[in-house]
Amino acid sequence: MLLDRFLSRIEFDSYEDFKKNYKVNVPEDFNFGFDIVDEWAKQDENKKALVWCNDHDEEKVFTFKDISCLSNKAANYFKSIGIKKGDVVMMILRRRWEYWVCAVALHKLGATLIPGTLQFVKKDIVYRANAAKVRAFVCVNDDYVVHQVESALPDCPTVEHHIVVGEKRDGWEFLEDELEKQSDVFERPSGDQATTKDDIMLVYFTSGTTGMPKMVQHSFAHPLGHIVTAKYWHQVQENKLHMSVTDSGWAKFGWGKIYGQWICGAVIFAYDMDKFVPAKLLEKMSQYKLTTFCAPPTMYRFMLLEDVASYDLSSIQHWTTAGEPLNPEVNNKWFRYTGHNIYQGFGQSEGSVLMADFQWDDIKIGSTGKPSPLYDIKLLDDEGNEVGIGEEGSICVMDVKNNPPVGLFTGYYHNPEMTEELLLGKYYNTCDMAWQDSEGYYWFVGRNDDVIKCSGYRIGPFEVESAMLEHDAVVECAITGAPDPVRGQVVKATVVLKKNYQPSPELIKELQDHVKKSTAPYKYPRIIEFVDELPKTIGGKIKRAQIRHEDEEAVRVRDE
């Protein structure tokens, strides 16, 4: 076990004990590639690290020794093309097994990794490449991805190499061929090429409500922040299979498919699905006998449309979710099928799990649990004052300048002014709203911008969405504020119906009456729009801002 090298204590008697006494020891030269992957390989050459499969009957099983040797080859290759400490490499690899190999290799080199999604278009790639001064791309051989990158390259002067995995491609360097040429020995760099815990390991591009995406930077100490994520929230078990459903292009991959899980010695299960098909995912979960599992609420909702009882999910001992609040009705249905609740976690690309349902206390369905011991969290009003029990406030991480928590981002890449303004003050404001009950549980309300202000009331979308989902007709629902000349905003529900239901004025009235009975009547949706699907990010989060902006634009055009 490696945990005792980094934790003063591993076992705790209660949440209060956990919160007070959990401590992480961060070595000055900590490097995930050498100190975790290579160390596990030294301890046991046969210890499994990764089980990978896809929709085309391919399967690969990797030990930590395999990942160690392959990452050494990749590090030697990257070094041979001039990549060194501090250089930036963007990877657009979906869930390809090469992601783990290249990520570990870049960490060993001291390079900075930027994950990217398959949904990028040319302008996204150009902006990111130039903002971060990307030197190389590593991409899956996907026609769309390749076309977007190739069209972007003439406008990306810092990019010197574009590398493809999976199959050869004209005009691209082919990773598998290059690895064959390299030694599987890579010595830990020394001198000015050695990494420290404070060097920049990883950058995520994260979009705010306005402006261009921000570059959130994480140091080489960041993986140690995810011990809480993996061991105490996901509850992974050494040598057992854990699956987090996520694409490699967003931060949830770092949360659930590499760092904390491998530190704990778990085996990562990676299903490289062409697209999300609920029945296929359930089949894989059953076939591979997973032990722990995490997915966004959206995926649980769609799996519940299948015959869940026909799949043997009995091996899975712990279920978790993040990305959006979990509606109580989804949890209750899942419990009826599996006998287990779904434990929630909350956080951002800027950190590890900030608060979650932990093992010591009963969970409260609909709550997002209690704060991680890594973070001093308070709910503050617009003036920076702490709010009382039951009052809504912004979720803020306190004293980040003097006592930076392990796992929290260290700044905005190439932007010291924004770093100083948003991170190095008295606290870091997540811009997410919540309230705390008398027992210390936090209840998520929504993003600051998602909270609806209607006739003097403040209405959080989550409670209304949960009420809507209790109705048998509703698969998914997004609650937003729509412009209204009298009230300022009114509650709008954008709804995806089950297949056996059809939109009608009668159904609208029925849904409105249902919400009035399930929650405070003033929160009911005055507008209901039926759609085939909701707009979502690659990570499965509902794009409420897009719905809101489209409604505002429609009103503007109408009034012109």
Secondary structure, DSSP 4 states (H G I P E B T S, - for coil): --HHHHBS-S--SSHHHHHHH--B---TT--HIIIIIIHHHHH-TT-EEEEEEETTS-EEEEEHHHHHHHHHHHHHHHHHTT--TT-EEEEE-TT-THHHHHHHHHHHHT-EEEE--TT--HHHHHHHHHHHTEEEEEEE--HHHHHHHHHHGGG-TT--EEEEESS--TTSEEHHHHHHTS-S--PPP-GGGS--TTSEEEEEEE--SSSSPEEEEEETTHHHHHHIIIIIII---TTSEEEE---TTSHHHHHHTTHHHHHTTPEEEEEE-SS--HHHHHHHHHHTT-SEEE--HHHHHHHTTS-GGGS--TT--EEEE-SSPPPHHHHHHHHHHHS-PEEEEE--TTSS--EE--TTS---TT---EE-TT--EEEE-TTSPBP-TT--EEEEEE-TTTSPPTTS--EETT-HHHHHHHTSSSEEEEEEEEEE-TTS-EEEEEEGGG-EEETTEEE-HHHHHHHHHTSTTEEEEEEEEEEETTTEEEEEEEEEE-TT----HHHHHHHHHHHHHHS-GGGS-SEEEE-S---B-TTS-B-HHHHHHHHHHHHHHHH-
